[in-house]
Each structure stands twice: as C-alpha cells, then as structure tokens.
C-alpha cells in the first residue's frame, strides 16, 4: 500500500498517540424551534457543561465528497448497511475558513456511527496523492500513532481513488455544544445552515448558498449507547420526536431541485421522516 520509505519517514514525524481521532457513538437528531432550543440549552446546562473549547471556533464547514453517480447520497437514501461518507471539515471563529482541517470518513454500521480522521491542508481535497504520504500530513498529525495514521489515510484516500470521489457540496453552520466530563455524551445545536455546491469535473458552476430558516435548530445527541434518565425526561417533557435526516443528503436534494444559479434562495425546510 505504502512503500518502506514512506513508513520510515512517517515514523520520524509522528509520536505516540495523544489526541482522539476516532469517535464511535450512537446519534439521534431532532429539529427544534429556536425558542424551545433556548429552553433546552438552559435545562441541559444544569446537568452538563458547555463546551468552551468548541465555542472558540463555533463555525463549521464540511466539504462532502461523492462521484458522478452520487454513490454516497444513494447509499444513504437506500439505507445501505454498512455505508460511508467522506468529508473535509474545518472549524473557525467566523465563516472565513482557512486551509487546514480534518479529512474524515464517517461510517454507519447498523445503528452505530464510527468516525476516523486525520488533519491536513485543504490541498488534498482536489488531489489524489501517489503512494507517498505528503509531508504536510506527517506534520499535522504528530499526536496520532503511526499505524493508526497509515490506516486512516489509506482508507480515506483509497476510497477517494476507488470511487472517483470529488467535492460535491459544502455545508456550513454555527454550533453550540455541551459535553460531559467523561466525553460519553455530547449534545449539539446547529443553526445558520448554508448549502453550497462545489466545482468539480461534472459541475463547472459554483452555486450560491441556501439558508435554513433562523427559527429552527438541529439538535443532535451523541451517546455511547444509552441516554441518562434526566435527558430522556427532558425530551419527553418537551415532546420531541426523533427525526432522520442528513445535512449532506438534504444539501444535494435542495441544490438539485432548486437548481440555484446566480441567485440566493431560501431553504423552506429539511426533508424529515419521523421515527417511532
């Protein structure tokens, strides 16, 4: 997969793992009115702390990859198990996203979500490197164990090459987050959602963003397998129902349906399916 010189060079740059680059969890999503969301945030703050580290860079942009046949989109819509998405994710204090971020693969296996990632420059989005791991990847991942970095890099770049994946759409939003001390429970509130199509070999026009209505937020609960009783009580008290949706799939659906070229349109709402 990689030549000996690459692995020797990689070992020179990397150290024993000190950062968390894999996340394995269950995810539940809700669409809530902004007034209810503010009430919920106040209630949640009584049980778990606000994520101050995330608050320093609350704007997130994810550039999603797919091919001309929209494999990742169709796998999701057809509930293929297992399935994956690949994205490049950045965190900033405003919407002025710079060049460094995380290349991620997000896998769905039954009801469990597994996310692996490595840090890299944005240059890797449009390129497919040869067998040599770029020096920039070595530099940005000093805290990631050597064998783990090789595995993650190989899986992401391998899938990108195998399925001819290219940047398709960019999804950006503002996030507020809560996380317990054990990092076994994380609750996020996403707002100011924007979709933007990306330039690639089959799309020469970069389209302007859609904006999600400001009176709703996306609430996601990410847990290790079981929610605490106080949280289930809050969900029941506020009459919240689980909903199934994907920011990526909704961005593709809305951009294709509206064919937004040279004008800004308003997204009337996410495509949601209530679950019992």
Number of C-alpha atoms within 10 A of each C-alpha: 8 12 10 10 10 16 15 11 14 25 15 11 17 20 14 11 15 10 11 10 20 15 13 18 18 19 16 16 20 20 22 19 13 16 11 15 19 14 11 17 17 11 14 18 12 9 13 15 14 20 16 13 9 17 16 12 17 19 23 20 23 23 23 26 24 21 18 14 10 13 17 22 22 13 15 19 12 9 12 14 13 13 17 20 21 26 25 25 22 21 23 18 14 13 15 9 16 11 9 16 21 20 25 24 23 19 18 20 13 12 12 14 17 15 18 23 25 23 24 22 17 17 11 15 18 12 12 15 11 9 11 15 19 15 13 13 19 23 14 18 21 21 18 23 18 21 13 16 24 18 11 20 21 16 15 21 19 14 16 19 14 9 14 13 24 25 20 25 24 23 21 25 20 22 21 19 20 23 21 14 10 7 11 15 20 22 22 19 25 20 21 18 24 20 27 21 26 20 16 17 11 10 12 10 13 16 20 18 24 24 20 20 15 11 13 20 25 20 22 18 18 22 18 15 14 12 14 10 9 12 14 12 11 14 15 11 9 13 8 15 16 17 16 14 19 16 19 22 19 19 25 19 15 18 22 11 9 12 12 19 14 11 10 12 16 12 19 11 13 18 14 14 10 10 8 6
